[in-house]
Amino acid sequence: MSRLLIITHEHIGPRMAGPGIRAWEIARAVAQHGFPVTLATPHPGISGTDQVKVVGFSWDDPQSLETWIRDSDVVMAVGPVLSRIIHWLGRPLDPPTIVDLYYVPEIEMAMIQAMTDPSFPIVDLLIAETLVYLSNGDFFLCATERQLDFWMGVLWMAGRLNPRTLLLDPERWFARVPMGIPDDPPRSDGPVLKGVVPGVGPQDKVVLWMGGIWEWTDPLTLAAALERVLSQRQDVRLVFGALQHYDPQVVPPMSKAARFLERCREAGWLGRFVFFLDWVPYERRGAYLLEADVGISLHENPWESRYAIRARSLDYLWASLPCVLSAGDELADLLAASGLARVIPPRDPIAVADALLAWLNDPLPRAELAARTSALRETLRWSSVVRPIVEFLQQPRMAPDASVARSRVYALIPLRWEIDRLRSRWIVRALNRLYGLFGKRFL
């Protein structure tokens, strides 16, 4: 059985964000098919399971990862992580490599830069980084049909759609692996919000934003909507899973978070109508979802939304939690079609308020919502969505143009040294600007 090494930059443990969740769940689902799986992370918080080995590595010590690569038959990573590893090792990876393109972090990076230092040549950095990881790929994954078209265009510009690869069966070259949901339903062993969080009463109605606040989210529209909701109902409590990422070295604080926090302070909402948790533990999130009355996730950028994967919206589907979502991404359309979501135009606080009040004033039984979404949940179970990865592991192979493509990587590595120097300088400047909004300084 082929030995799979999955490499992630995110924490694997009690607290996990989207990329870490995807790496962890894919590792577990693939292992259930009998393949040995190792999950490597700079931030190991658990040792794994009987089927998945979680190991640590340090970005300061290439040898700490080299051993795991050498002992694997197939390597898998999201694109930017793969690019960093190649630069770090000073050569392309030898084993057949799966490049996970399930989201487009380049758009997120460009948006953060737009808020901090528009003069910095971030696009040049991102293009070079993209060329590195696309040149090392033998099998590519995306999560949605829109992403498939996006990445096919990028692969063409990278020279990876050519007479050798175009003769392949497309499923041997590129596959859709959506973000999934657990096979088992969410469970709760007691209250975690109502009557537990100070300020949230047993009879209050909880609107749950199940993640943090990022630059591409839209909490300020939600603030305007909340003002309208509170004019009609004083029993509504808005609970955020977090204000920002738990590790600022991985994801820096965002200006949107600072602005929303200031808005709540001015309105006197903190601890009364608006509450921030300290990142819900991954294995316990089911209890929070089951106890909430409505889920919400708002975003305002059409480019980011078009290709986005909302891991938290999938949580709402998993728990059959009625929700209010911004229009724009494929998952929002799917949840709306199944009757679980009310989808509203971006930056429309009246529509948000009306949608929230509609769910709160006329709630539907969870059992009815579960029945509506049963077919969709079945297609998105992790055990089902990993099938293309399992099939690749049954017959791992290099891409037909691998030797030519990997040779391009060597030409890009010297450029990457300069790019990383510029990136480090940019990250410090960006973090200082963003931290300044919270009255702090990074360096």
Secondary structure as a PSIPRED ss2 file (coil, helix, strand):
# PSIPRED VFORMAT (PSIPRED V4.0)

   1 M C   1.000  0.000  0.000
   2 S C   1.000  0.000  0.000
   3 R C   1.000  0.000  0.000
   4 L E   0.000  0.000  1.000
   5 L E   0.000  0.000  1.000
   6 I E   0.000  0.000  1.000
   7 I E   0.000  0.000  1.000
   8 T C   1.000  0.000  0.000
   9 H C   1.000  0.000  0.000
  10 E C   1.000  0.000  0.000
  11 H E   0.000  0.000  1.000
  12 I E   0.000  0.000  1.000
  13 G C   1.000  0.000  0.000
  14 P C   1.000  0.000  0.000
  15 R C   1.000  0.000  0.000
  16 M C   1.000  0.000  0.000
  17 A C   1.000  0.000  0.000
  18 G H   0.000  1.000  0.000
  19 P H   0.000  1.000  0.000
  20 G H   0.000  1.000  0.000
  21 I H   0.000  1.000  0.000
  22 R H   0.000  1.000  0.000
  23 A H   0.000  1.000  0.000
  24 W H   0.000  1.000  0.000
  25 E H   0.000  1.000  0.000
  26 I H   0.000  1.000  0.000
  27 A H   0.000  1.000  0.000
  28 R H   0.000  1.000  0.000
  29 A H   0.000  1.000  0.000
  30 V H   0.000  1.000  0.000
  31 A H   0.000  1.000  0.000
  32 Q C   1.000  0.000  0.000
  33 H C   1.000  0.000  0.000
  34 G C   1.000  0.000  0.000
  35 F C   1.000  0.000  0.000
  36 P C   1.000  0.000  0.000
  37 V E   0.000  0.000  1.000
  38 T E   0.000  0.000  1.000
  39 L E   0.000  0.000  1.000
  40 A E   0.000  0.000  1.000
  41 T E   0.000  0.000  1.000
  42 P C   1.000  0.000  0.000
  43 H E   0.000  0.000  1.000
  44 P E   0.000  0.000  1.000
  45 G C   1.000  0.000  0.000
  46 I C   1.000  0.000  0.000
  47 S C   1.000  0.000  0.000
  48 G E   0.000  0.000  1.000
  49 T C   1.000  0.000  0.000
  50 D C   1.000  0.000  0.000
  51 Q C   1.000  0.000  0.000
  52 V E   0.000  0.000  1.000
  53 K E   0.000  0.000  1.000
  54 V E   0.000  0.000  1.000
  55 V E   0.000  0.000  1.000
  56 G E   0.000  0.000  1.000
  57 F C   1.000  0.000  0.000
  58 S E   0.000  0.000  1.000
  59 W C   1.000  0.000  0.000
  60 D C   1.000  0.000  0.000
  61 D E   0.000  0.000  1.000
  62 P C   1.000  0.000  0.000
  63 Q H   0.000  1.000  0.000
  64 S H   0.000  1.000  0.000
  65 L H   0.000  1.000  0.000
  66 E H   0.000  1.000  0.000
  67 T H   0.000  1.000  0.000
  68 W H   0.000  1.000  0.000
  69 I H   0.000  1.000  0.000
  70 R H   0.000  1.000  0.000
  71 D C   1.000  0.000  0.000
  72 S C   1.000  0.000  0.000
  73 D C   1.000  0.000  0.000
  74 V E   0.000  0.000  1.000
  75 V E   0.000  0.000  1.000
  76 M E   0.000  0.000  1.000
  77 A E   0.000  0.000  1.000
  78 V E   0.000  0.000  1.000
  79 G H   0.000  1.000  0.000
  80 P H   0.000  1.000  0.000
  81 V H   0.000  1.000  0.000
  82 L H   0.000  1.000  0.000
  83 S H   0.000  1.000  0.000
  84 R H   0.000  1.000  0.000
  85 I H   0.000  1.000  0.000
  86 I H   0.000  1.000  0.000
  87 H H   0.000  1.000  0.000
  88 W H   0.000  1.000  0.000
  89 L H   0.000  1.000  0.000
  90 G C   1.000  0.000  0.000
  91 R C   1.000  0.000  0.000
  92 P C   1.000  0.000  0.000
  93 L C   1.000  0.000  0.000
  94 D C   1.000  0.000  0.000
  95 P C   1.000  0.000  0.000
  96 P C   1.000  0.000  0.000
  97 T E   0.000  0.000  1.000
  98 I E   0.000  0.000  1.000
  99 V E   0.000  0.000  1.000
 100 D E   0.000  0.000  1.000
 101 L C   1.000  0.000  0.000
 102 Y C   1.000  0.000  0.000
 103 Y C   1.000  0.000  0.000
 104 V C   1.000  0.000  0.000
 105 P H   0.000  1.000  0.000
 106 E H   0.000  1.000  0.000
 107 I H   0.000  1.000  0.000
 108 E H   0.000  1.000  0.000
 109 M H   0.000  1.000  0.000
 110 A H   0.000  1.000  0.000
 111 M H   0.000  1.000  0.000
 112 I H   0.000  1.000  0.000
 113 Q H   0.000  1.000  0.000
 114 A H   0.000  1.000  0.000
 115 M H   0.000  1.000  0.000
 116 T H   0.000  1.000  0.000
 117 D C   1.000  0.000  0.000
 118 P C   1.000  0.000  0.000
 119 S C   1.000  0.000  0.000
 120 F C   1.000  0.000  0.000
 121 P C   1.000  0.000  0.000
 122 I H   0.000  1.000  0.000
 123 V H   0.000  1.000  0.000
 124 D H   0.000  1.000  0.000
 125 L H   0.000  1.000  0.000
 126 L H   0.000  1.000  0.000
 127 I H   0.000  1.000  0.000
 128 A H   0.000  1.000  0.000
 129 E H   0.000  1.000  0.000
 130 T H   0.000  1.000  0.000
 131 L H   0.000  1.000  0.000
 132 V H   0.000  1.000  0.000
 133 Y H   0.000  1.000  0.000
 134 L H   0.000  1.000  0.000
 135 S H   0.000  1.000  0.000
 136 N C   1.000  0.000  0.000
 137 G C   1.000  0.000  0.000
 138 D C   1.000  0.000  0.000
 139 F E   0.000  0.000  1.000
 140 F E   0.000  0.000  1.000
 141 L E   0.000  0.000  1.000
 142 C E   0.000  0.000  1.000
 143 A C   1.000  0.000  0.000
 144 T C   1.000  0.000  0.000
 145 E H   0.000  1.000  0.000
 146 R H   0.000  1.000  0.000
 147 Q H   0.000  1.000  0.000
 148 L H   0.000  1.000  0.000
 149 D H   0.000  1.000  0.000
 150 F H   0.000  1.000  0.000
 151 W H   0.000  1.000  0.000
 152 M H   0.000  1.000  0.000
 153 G H   0.000  1.000  0.000
 154 V H   0.000  1.000  0.000
 155 L H   0.000  1.000  0.000
 156 W H   0.000  1.000  0.000
 157 M H   0.000  1.000  0.000
 158 A C   1.000  0.000  0.000
 159 G C   1.000  0.000  0.000
 160 R C   1.000  0.000  0.000
 161 L C   1.000  0.000  0.000
 162 N C   1.000  0.000  0.000
 163 P C   1.000  0.000  0.000
 164 R C   1.000  0.000  0.000
 165 T H   0.000  1.000  0.000
 166 L H   0.000  1.000  0.000
 167 L H   0.000  1.000  0.000
 168 L C   1.000  0.000  0.000
 169 D C   1.000  0.000  0.000
 170 P H   0.000  1.000  0.000
 171 E H   0.000  1.000  0.000
 172 R H   0.000  1.000  0.000
 173 W C   1.000  0.000  0.000
 174 F E   0.000  0.000  1.000
 175 A E   0.000  0.000  1.000
 176 R E   0.000  0.000  1.000
 177 V C   1.000  0.000  0.000
 178 P C   1.000  0.000  0.000
 179 M C   1.000  0.000  0.000
 180 G C   1.000  0.000  0.000
 181 I E   0.000  0.000  1.000
 182 P C   1.000  0.000  0.000
 183 D C   1.000  0.000  0.000
 184 D C   1.000  0.000  0.000
 185 P C   1.000  0.000  0.000
 186 P C   1.000  0.000  0.000
 187 R C   1.000  0.000  0.000
 188 S C   1.000  0.000  0.000
 189 D C   1.000  0.000  0.000
 190 G C   1.000  0.000  0.000
 191 P C   1.000  0.000  0.000
 192 V C   1.000  0.000  0.000
 193 L C   1.000  0.000  0.000
 194 K C   1.000  0.000  0.000
 195 G C   1.000  0.000  0.000
 196 V C   1.000  0.000  0.000
 197 V C   1.000  0.000  0.000
 198 P C   1.000  0.000  0.000
 199 G C   1.000  0.000  0.000
 200 V C   1.000  0.000  0.000
 201 G C   1.000  0.000  0.000
 202 P C   1.000  0.000  0.000
 203 Q C   1.000  0.000  0.000
 204 D C   1.000  0.000  0.000
 205 K E   0.000  0.000  1.000
 206 V E   0.000  0.000  1.000
 207 V E   0.000  0.000  1.000
 208 L E   0.000  0.000  1.000
 209 W E   0.000  0.000  1.000
 210 M C   1.000  0.000  0.000
 211 G C   1.000  0.000  0.000
 212 G C   1.000  0.000  0.000
 213 I C   1.000  0.000  0.000
 214 W C   1.000  0.000  0.000
 215 E C   1.000  0.000  0.000
 216 W C   1.000  0.000  0.000
 217 T E   0.000  0.000  1.000
 218 D C   1.000  0.000  0.000
 219 P H   0.000  1.000  0.000
 220 L H   0.000  1.000  0.000
 221 T H   0.000  1.000  0.000
 222 L H   0.000  1.000  0.000
 223 A H   0.000  1.000  0.000
 224 A H   0.000  1.000  0.000
 225 A H   0.000  1.000  0.000
 226 L H   0.000  1.000  0.000
 227 E H   0.000  1.000  0.000
 228 R H   0.000  1.000  0.000
 229 V H   0.000  1.000  0.000
 230 L H   0.000  1.000  0.000
 231 S C   1.000  0.000  0.000
 232 Q C   1.000  0.000  0.000
 233 R C   1.000  0.000  0.000
 234 Q C   1.000  0.000  0.000
 235 D C   1.000  0.000  0.000
 236 V E   0.000  0.000  1.000
 237 R E   0.000  0.000  1.000
 238 L E   0.000  0.000  1.000
 239 V E   0.000  0.000  1.000
 240 F E   0.000  0.000  1.000
 241 G C   1.000  0.000  0.000
 242 A C   1.000  0.000  0.000
 243 L C   1.000  0.000  0.000
 244 Q C   1.000  0.000  0.000
 245 H C   1.000  0.000  0.000
 246 Y C   1.000  0.000  0.000
 247 D C   1.000  0.000  0.000
 248 P C   1.000  0.000  0.000
 249 Q C   1.000  0.000  0.000
 250 V C   1.000  0.000  0.000
 251 V C   1.000  0.000  0.000
 252 P C   1.000  0.000  0.000
 253 P C   1.000  0.000  0.000
 254 M C   1.000  0.000  0.000
 255 S H   0.000  1.000  0.000
 256 K H   0.000  1.000  0.000
 257 A H   0.000  1.000  0.000
 258 A H   0.000  1.000  0.000
 259 R H   0.000  1.000  0.000
 260 F H   0.000  1.000  0.000
 261 L H   0.000  1.000  0.000
 262 E H   0.000  1.000  0.000
 263 R H   0.000  1.000  0.000
 264 C H   0.000  1.000  0.000
 265 R H   0.000  1.000  0.000
 266 E H   0.000  1.000  0.000
 267 A H   0.000  1.000  0.000
 268 G C   1.000  0.000  0.000
 269 W C   1.000  0.000  0.000
 270 L E   0.000  0.000  1.000
 271 G C   1.000  0.000  0.000
 272 R C   1.000  0.000  0.000
 273 F C   1.000  0.000  0.000
 274 V E   0.000  0.000  1.000
 275 F E   0.000  0.000  1.000
 276 F E   0.000  0.000  1.000
 277 L C   1.000  0.000  0.000
 278 D C   1.000  0.000  0.000
 279 W C   1.000  0.000  0.000
 280 V C   1.000  0.000  0.000
 281 P C   1.000  0.000  0.000
 282 Y H   0.000  1.000  0.000
 283 E H   0.000  1.000  0.000
 284 R H   0.000  1.000  0.000
 285 R H   0.000  1.000  0.000
 286 G H   0.000  1.000  0.000
 287 A H   0.000  1.000  0.000
 288 Y H   0.000  1.000  0.000
 289 L H   0.000  1.000  0.000
 290 L H   0.000  1.000  0.000
 291 E H   0.000  1.000  0.000
 292 A C   1.000  0.000  0.000
 293 D C   1.000  0.000  0.000
 294 V E   0.000  0.000  1.000
 295 G E   0.000  0.000  1.000
 296 I E   0.000  0.000  1.000
 297 S E   0.000  0.000  1.000
 298 L C   1.000  0.000  0.000
 299 H E   0.000  0.000  1.000
 300 E C   1.000  0.000  0.000
 301 N C   1.000  0.000  0.000
 302 P H   0.000  1.000  0.000
 303 W H   0.000  1.000  0.000
 304 E H   0.000  1.000  0.000
 305 S H   0.000  1.000  0.000
 306 R H   0.000  1.000  0.000
 307 Y H   0.000  1.000  0.000
 308 A C   1.000  0.000  0.000
 309 I C   1.000  0.000  0.000
 310 R C   1.000  0.000  0.000
 311 A H   0.000  1.000  0.000
 312 R H   0.000  1.000  0.000
 313 S H   0.000  1.000  0.000
 314 L H   0.000  1.000  0.000
 315 D H   0.000  1.000  0.000
 316 Y H   0.000  1.000  0.000
 317 L H   0.000  1.000  0.000
 318 W H   0.000  1.000  0.000
 319 A C   1.000  0.000  0.000
 320 S C   1.000  0.000  0.000
 321 L C   1.000  0.000  0.000
 322 P C   1.000  0.000  0.000
 323 C E   0.000  0.000  1.000
 324 V E   0.000  0.000  1.000
 325 L E   0.000  0.000  1.000
 326 S E   0.000  0.000  1.000
 327 A C   1.000  0.000  0.000
 328 G C   1.000  0.000  0.000
 329 D C   1.000  0.000  0.000
 330 E H   0.000  1.000  0.000
 331 L H   0.000  1.000  0.000
 332 A H   0.000  1.000  0.000
 333 D H   0.000  1.000  0.000
 334 L H   0.000  1.000  0.000
 335 L H   0.000  1.000  0.000
 336 A H   0.000  1.000  0.000
 337 A H   0.000  1.000  0.000
 338 S C   1.000  0.000  0.000
 339 G C   1.000  0.000  0.000
 340 L C   1.000  0.000  0.000
 341 A E   0.000  0.000  1.000
 342 R E   0.000  0.000  1.000
 343 V E   0.000  0.000  1.000
 344 I E   0.000  0.000  1.000
 345 P C   1.000  0.000  0.000
 346 P C   1.000  0.000  0.000
 347 R C   1.000  0.000  0.000
 348 D C   1.000  0.000  0.000
 349 P H   0.000  1.000  0.000
 350 I H   0.000  1.000  0.000
 351 A H   0.000  1.000  0.000
 352 V H   0.000  1.000  0.000
 353 A H   0.000  1.000  0.000
 354 D H   0.000  1.000  0.000
 355 A H   0.000  1.000  0.000
 356 L H   0.000  1.000  0.000
 357 L H   0.000  1.000  0.000
 358 A H   0.000  1.000  0.000
 359 W H   0.000  1.000  0.000
 360 L H   0.000  1.000  0.000
 361 N H   0.000  1.000  0.000
 362 D C   1.000  0.000  0.000
 363 P C   1.000  0.000  0.000
 364 L C   1.000  0.000  0.000
 365 P C   1.000  0.000  0.000
 366 R H   0.000  1.000  0.000
 367 A H   0.000  1.000  0.000
 368 E H   0.000  1.000  0.000
 369 L H   0.000  1.000  0.000
 370 A H   0.000  1.000  0.000
 371 A H   0.000  1.000  0.000
 372 R H   0.000  1.000  0.000
 373 T H   0.000  1.000  0.000
 374 S H   0.000  1.000  0.000
 375 A H   0.000  1.000  0.000
 376 L H   0.000  1.000  0.000
 377 R H   0.000  1.000  0.000
 378 E H   0.000  1.000  0.000
 379 T H   0.000  1.000  0.000
 380 L C   1.000  0.000  0.000
 381 R E   0.000  0.000  1.000
 382 W H   0.000  1.000  0.000
 383 S H   0.000  1.000  0.000
 384 S H   0.000  1.000  0.000
 385 V H   0.000  1.000  0.000
 386 V C   1.000  0.000  0.000
 387 R H   0.000  1.000  0.000
 388 P H   0.000  1.000  0.000
 389 I H   0.000  1.000  0.000
 390 V H   0.000  1.000  0.000
 391 E H   0.000  1.000  0.000
 392 F H   0.000  1.000  0.000
 393 L H   0.000  1.000  0.000
 394 Q H   0.000  1.000  0.000
 395 Q C   1.000  0.000  0.000
 396 P C   1.000  0.000  0.000
 397 R C   1.000  0.000  0.000
 398 M C   1.000  0.000  0.000
 399 A C   1.000  0.000  0.000
 400 P C   1.000  0.000  0.000
 401 D C   1.000  0.000  0.000
 402 A H   0.000  1.000  0.000
 403 S H   0.000  1.000  0.000
 404 V H   0.000  1.000  0.000
 405 A H   0.000  1.000  0.000
 406 R H   0.000  1.000  0.000
 407 S H   0.000  1.000  0.000
 408 R H   0.000  1.000  0.000
 409 V H   0.000  1.000  0.000
 410 Y H   0.000  1.000  0.000
 411 A H   0.000  1.000  0.000
 412 L H   0.000  1.000  0.000
 413 I H   0.000  1.000  0.000
 414 P H   0.000  1.000  0.000
 415 L H   0.000  1.000  0.000
 416 R H   0.000  1.000  0.000
 417 W H   0.000  1.000  0.000
 418 E H   0.000  1.000  0.000
 419 I H   0.000  1.000  0.000
 420 D H   0.000  1.000  0.000
 421 R H   0.000  1.000  0.000
 422 L H   0.000  1.000  0.000
 423 R H   0.000  1.000  0.000
 424 S H   0.000  1.000  0.000
 425 R H   0.000  1.000  0.000
 426 W H   0.000  1.000  0.000
 427 I H   0.000  1.000  0.000
 428 V H   0.000  1.000  0.000
 429 R H   0.000  1.000  0.000
 430 A H   0.000  1.000  0.000
 431 L H   0.000  1.000  0.000
 432 N H   0.000  1.000  0.000
 433 R H   0.000  1.000  0.000
 434 L H   0.000  1.000  0.000
 435 Y H   0.000  1.000  0.000
 436 G H   0.000  1.000  0.000
 437 L C   1.000  0.000  0.000
 438 F C   1.000  0.000  0.000
 439 G C   1.000  0.000  0.000
 440 K C   1.000  0.000  0.000
 441 R C   1.000  0.000  0.000
 442 F C   1.000  0.000  0.000
 443 L C   1.000  0.000  0.000
